[in-house]
Amino acid sequence: MTLTRQCSRSACSKPAVATLTYVYADSTVVLGPLATYAEPHTYDLCADHAQRLTAPRGWDIVRLAVDMTPPEPTPDDLVALAEAVRRAAARPPAEPEPEPVRKPARAARAEDPAFLSTASRRRHLRALPDATDDDASTEAGDDGR
């Protein structure tokens, strides 16, 4: 099955009919027939975008003879599409996965072995006296006698 290339413009899914190439050395935009292979630094355009093409200021446009009609699907393309649809229809439908049973958070933690092994350990957070009380007595010259 031959795949038709699509227009390079964003949000355009029409089939490409022309290839756009920038020749930076000559400040020229070349719009020609659709290239046999997609190459880097070339852009495939549909008929609408190829006809509305404009060049940057100071650049020239060279428009080569281009057949603006999109290629018709070949019988091989249609047969391949029919085979793909037939294979997809022959597959049994996938059974839906059962919904997971949700446990309350505390029950889930109580069953977790990692939680049980750390639950009996001493906590690492401690309450400390307010630092402003100690600082005030030191700054006033009170040495606690």
QUIPE-V51146 format. One record per residue. N is the residue number from 0. RES is the residue in one small letter. PSI is psi in radians with two decimals (999 if undefined). OMEGA is omega in radians with two decimals (none if undefined). D_CENTER is the distance of its C-alpha to the mean C-alpha in whole Angstrom. Layout:
# QUIPE-V51146
N_RES_PSI_OMEGA_D_CENTER / N_RES_PSI_OMEGA_D_CENTER
This chain:
# QUIPE-V51146
0_m_2.25_3.10_27 / 1_t_2.33_3.12_25 / 2_l_2.33_3.07_22 / 3_t_2.42_3.13_22 / 4_r_2.60_-3.13_20 / 5_q_2.87_3.10_18 / 6_c_2.45_-3.12_19 / 7_s_-0.25_-3.13_17 / 8_r_2.45_-3.11_17 / 9_s_2.51_3.12_14 / 10_a_0.25_3.09_14 / 11_c_2.14_-3.12_17 / 12_s_0.29_3.13_17 / 13_k_2.71_3.13_21 / 14_p_2.48_-3.13_22 / 15_a_2.49_3.11_23 / 16_v_-0.21_-3.09_27 / 17_a_2.78_3.11_27 / 18_t_2.30_-3.14_25 / 19_l_2.30_3.12_25 / 20_t_2.40_3.07_26 / 21_y_2.25_3.04_27 / 22_v_1.68_-3.02_30 / 23_y_-0.61_-3.11_30 / 24_a_-0.59_-3.11_34 / 25_d_0.03_-3.05_35 / 26_s_0.93_-3.07_33 / 27_t_2.45_3.03_33 / 28_v_2.21_-3.13_30 / 29_v_2.15_3.07_31 / 30_l_1.97_-3.07_30 / 31_g_-3.05_3.13_31 / 32_p_2.77_-3.12_30 / 33_l_2.20_-3.13_27 / 34_a_2.63_-3.13_27 / 35_t_-0.71_-3.14_28 / 36_y_2.53_3.06_25 / 37_a_2.20_-3.12_21 / 38_e_2.71_3.09_22 / 39_p_2.62_3.10_20 / 40_h_0.33_2.98_21 / 41_t_2.72_-3.08_22 / 42_y_2.27_3.08_20 / 43_d_2.31_-3.10_21 / 44_l_2.56_3.03_22 / 45_c_3.05_-3.09_24 / 46_a_-0.74_-3.13_27 / 47_d_-0.86_-3.10_27 / 48_h_-0.55_3.10_25 / 49_a_-0.65_-3.14_27 / 50_q_-0.55_-3.10_30 / 51_r_0.17_-3.08_29 / 52_l_2.33_3.01_28 / 53_t_2.68_-3.13_29 / 54_a_2.76_3.05_30 / 55_p_2.73_-3.13_30 / 56_r_2.28_3.13_33 / 57_g_-0.05_3.14_36 / 58_w_2.70_3.07_34 / 59_d_2.65_3.06_35 / 60_i_2.26_3.03_34 / 61_v_2.00_3.13_35 / 62_r_1.94_3.08_34 / 63_l_2.83_-3.13_35 / 64_a_2.12_-3.09_36 / 65_v_2.30_3.01_33 / 66_d_1.94_-3.02_34 / 67_m_0.11_3.11_31 / 68_t_2.31_3.13_32 / 69_p_2.57_-3.12_28 / 70_p_2.44_3.10_29 / 71_e_2.60_3.09_31 / 72_p_2.45_3.13_30 / 73_t_2.82_3.10_32 / 74_p_-0.58_3.11_34 / 75_d_-0.68_3.12_32 / 76_d_-0.76_-3.11_29 / 77_l_-0.68_3.11_30 / 78_v_-0.75_3.13_32 / 79_a_-0.68_3.10_28 / 80_l_-0.76_3.12_27 / 81_a_-0.70_3.10_30 / 82_e_-0.72_3.14_30 / 83_a_-0.71_3.11_26 / 84_v_-0.73_-3.14_27 / 85_r_-0.74_3.13_30 / 86_r_-0.71_-3.13_29 / 87_a_-0.63_-3.14_26 / 88_a_-0.45_-3.10_29 / 89_a_-0.38_-3.14_31 / 90_r_2.40_3.08_29 / 91_p_2.55_3.14_30 / 92_p_2.49_3.14_28 / 93_a_2.42_3.11_27 / 94_e_2.42_3.13_29 / 95_p_2.51_3.12_27 / 96_e_2.49_3.12_27 / 97_p_2.60_3.13_30 / 98_e_2.38_3.12_29 / 99_p_2.53_3.11_29 / 100_v_2.18_-3.11_32 / 101_r_2.33_3.08_32 / 102_k_2.64_3.03_35 / 103_p_2.63_-3.06_36 / 104_a_-0.72_-3.12_34 / 105_r_-0.70_3.14_38 / 106_a_-0.69_3.14_39 / 107_a_-0.70_3.13_36 / 108_r_-0.65_-3.10_36 / 109_a_-0.50_3.13_40 / 110_e_-0.20_-3.07_39 / 111_d_2.13_-3.13_37 / 112_p_-0.59_3.13_39 / 113_a_-0.63_3.12_37 / 114_f_-0.73_-3.11_38 / 115_l_-0.64_-3.11_42 / 116_s_-0.48_-3.12_42 / 117_t_-0.18_-3.07_41 / 118_a_-0.57_-3.09_43 / 119_s_-0.14_3.13_46 / 120_r_2.74_3.11_45 / 121_r_2.42_-3.13_47 / 122_r_2.58_-3.10_44 / 123_h_-0.11_3.10_43 / 124_l_2.38_-3.14_43 / 125_r_2.69_3.06_47 / 126_a_2.29_3.14_48 / 127_l_2.64_3.09_50 / 128_p_2.71_-3.11_52 / 129_d_2.22_-3.07_52 / 130_a_-0.42_-3.10_52 / 131_t_-0.52_3.12_53 / 132_d_-0.74_-3.14_56 / 133_d_-0.71_-3.12_57 / 134_d_-0.68_-3.09_56 / 135_a_-0.70_-3.12_58 / 136_s_-0.55_3.13_61 / 137_t_-0.67_-3.10_61 / 138_e_-0.55_-3.11_60 / 139_a_-0.07_3.12_64 / 140_g_0.10_3.12_66 / 141_d_1.97_-3.13_66 / 142_d_0.25_3.04_66 / 143_g_0.27_3.12_67 / 144_r_999_none_71
